[in-house]
């Protein structure tokens, strides 16, 4: 197996090319999600602290200017919410809730791909296993005699397909769990930030300055 080329591997079983396509898609979507999370889910702790400090001092316009200097989805949400700070608190909370739904939608995009591959990976491996066993018994029947060399190729095909299926499923499951955990973490940070901003604007020192 160590001297096998990619072409040799693809010829082992009909399910191997399919699993290779799955692998390419998993890698492509993983890179796409890493890039998206770095853009959409970026939270600059230092900048948000400065924004909260400005809001605490009643400097709403200065806080909005800070958000504009560090453009991201979350800072844009804070800027839009602060722009509505002269309205009742329910208005600001509605804006934060709307952007929360948008944030979750952007972060959860394509995550179902990893869940799907984690589910069907073992099934495709099982299909390869069944086909390999069928081939082994077919070779045994055609040969008319027993012996390990007769069924070795079919058994090898079955085991290789099983291994590839498990590898695809495990990789997909790990990526799905990782990204799902990141979504929860980012949304929790967003919720905390939005609640802090609302409290500072409507019950903090910024209240008298608006």
C-alpha positions in Angstrom: 0.0 0.0 0.0 2.9 2.3 0.7 4.0 2.3 -3.0 0.5 3.0 -4.3 -0.1 6.1 -6.4 -3.3 8.1 -6.3 -4.4 6.5 -9.5 -3.9 3.1 -8.0 -6.0 4.0 -5.0 -8.8 5.3 -7.2 -8.9 2.0 -8.9 -9.3 -0.1 -5.8 -13.1 0.5 -5.4 -15.8 2.5 -7.1 -16.5 4.3 -3.9 -12.9 5.7 -3.5 -13.3 8.4 -6.2 -16.5 9.5 -4.5 -14.8 9.7 -1.1 -11.9 11.7 -2.7 -14.5 14.2 -4.0 -16.0 14.4 -0.5 -12.5 15.0 0.9 -11.8 17.8 -1.5 -15.2 19.4 -0.6 -14.5 19.1 3.1 -11.2 20.9 2.8 -12.6 23.6 0.6 -15.5 24.3 2.9 -13.3 24.2 5.9 -11.0 26.9 4.5 -14.1 28.9 3.5 -15.5 28.7 7.0 -12.2 29.7 8.6 -12.1 32.8 6.3 -15.7 33.6 7.0 -15.3 33.3 10.8 -12.2 35.6 10.7 -14.3 38.2 8.9 -17.8 37.9 10.3 -17.0 36.7 13.8 -14.1 39.0 14.5 -14.4 40.8 17.9 -11.7 43.2 18.8 -11.7 43.2 22.6 -9.6 46.4 22.9 -11.8 48.3 20.5 -15.1 47.2 22.2 -13.7 48.3 25.5 -13.0 51.7 24.1 -16.5 51.9 22.6 -18.0 51.0 26.0 -15.8 53.6 27.7 -17.1 56.3 25.2 -20.7 55.2 25.8 -20.1 55.2 29.6 -19.1 58.8 29.3 -22.0 59.7 27.1 -19.9 60.1 24.0 -22.2 58.3 21.6 -20.9 59.9 18.4 -17.3 59.1 19.4 -18.3 55.5 20.0 -19.9 55.3 16.6 -16.7 56.7 15.0 -14.6 54.0 16.7 -16.9 51.4 15.2 -16.3 52.9 11.8 -12.6 52.7 12.2 -12.7 49.0 12.9 -15.2 47.7 10.3 -16.6 44.2 10.9 -20.1 42.8 11.1 -20.3 43.1 14.9 -19.0 46.7 15.1 -21.4 47.6 12.3 -24.2 46.2 14.4 -23.1 48.2 17.4 -22.8 51.4 15.2 -26.4 50.9 13.9 -27.7 50.3 17.4 -26.0 53.3 18.8 -27.4 55.4 16.0 -30.8 54.5 17.4 -29.9 55.4 21.0 -32.2 58.4 21.0 -35.2 56.0 20.5 -36.7 53.8 23.3 -34.6 50.9 24.5 -36.8 48.4 22.7 -35.7 49.9 19.4 -32.0 49.3 20.1 -32.7 45.7 21.4 -34.7 45.0 18.2 -31.7 46.1 16.1 -29.3 43.9 18.1 -31.8 41.0 17.8 -32.0 41.4 14.0 -28.2 41.5 13.7 -27.9 38.5 16.0 -30.1 36.4 13.6 -28.0 37.6 10.6 -24.8 36.8 12.5 -26.0 33.2 13.3 -27.1 32.8 9.7 -23.7 33.8 8.3 -21.8 31.7 10.8 -23.9 28.6 10.4 -23.7 28.7 6.6 -22.4 25.5 5.1 -22.0 23.8 8.5 -24.6 21.2 7.4 -22.1 20.0 4.8 -19.8 18.7 7.5 -22.7 17.1 9.3 -23.9 15.4 6.1 -20.4 14.0 5.3 -20.0 12.8 8.9 -23.2 10.8 8.5 -22.7 9.4 5.0 -19.0 8.8 5.2 -19.4 5.5 7.2 -22.2 4.5 4.9 -20.1 4.9 1.8 -17.3 3.0 3.6 -19.8 0.2 4.4 -20.8 0.2 0.7 -17.2 -0.3 -0.3 -16.9 -3.0 2.3 -19.9 -4.9 0.9 -18.6 -4.5 -2.6 -15.2 -5.8 -1.6 -16.6 -8.9 0.1 -18.8 -9.5 -2.9 -15.8 -9.4 -5.1 -13.8 -11.7 -2.8 -16.5 -14.4 -2.9 -17.0 -13.9 -6.7 -13.2 -14.4 -7.2 -13.4 -17.5 -5.0 -16.3 -18.9 -6.9 -14.6 -18.3 -10.3 -11.4 -19.9 -9.2 -13.1 -23.1 -8.0 -10.5 -23.5 -5.2 -9.8 -21.9 -1.9 -6.7 -20.0 -0.6 -6.0 -16.6 0.8 -4.6 -15.2 -2.5 -7.9 -15.7 -4.2 -9.9 -13.5 -1.8 -7.1 -11.1 -0.8 -7.9 -8.5 -3.4 -11.5 -8.3 -2.5 -10.8 -8.2 1.2 -8.2 -5.5 0.7 -10.7 -3.4 -1.3 -13.2 -3.8 1.5 -10.8 -2.8 4.3 -9.4 0.2 2.3 -12.9 1.5 1.6 -13.8 1.2 5.3 -10.7 3.1 6.4 -11.4 5.9 3.9 -15.0 6.2 5.0 -14.1 6.4 8.6 -11.4 9.0 7.9 -13.9 11.2 6.0 -16.5 10.8 8.8 -14.1 11.6 11.6 -12.7 14.6 9.9 -16.2 16.0 9.1 -17.4 15.4 12.6 -14.4 17.1 14.2 -14.8 20.1 11.9 -18.6 20.3 12.5 -18.1 20.2 16.3 -15.3 22.8 16.1 -17.3 25.3 14.0 -20.5 24.7 16.0 -18.6 25.5 19.3 -17.1 28.7 17.6 -20.6 29.8 16.6 -21.8 29.4 20.2 -18.8 31.3 21.5 -19.1 34.2 19.1 -22.8 34.6 19.6 -22.4 34.6 23.3 -19.8 37.3 23.1 -22.1 39.3 20.8 -25.0 38.9 23.3 -22.9 40.0 26.2 -21.6 43.0 24.2 -25.1 44.1 23.1 -26.5 43.8 26.6 -23.6 45.8 28.0 -24.1 48.6 25.4 -27.8 48.7 26.0 -27.3 48.9 29.8 -24.7 51.7 29.5 -26.9 53.7 27.1 -30.1 53.5 29.0 -29.2 53.0 32.7 -25.5 54.1 32.8 -23.9 57.5 32.8 -24.7 57.9 29.2 -28.4 58.3 30.0 -28.2 61.9 31.1 -25.9 62.9 28.2 -28.2 61.7 25.4 
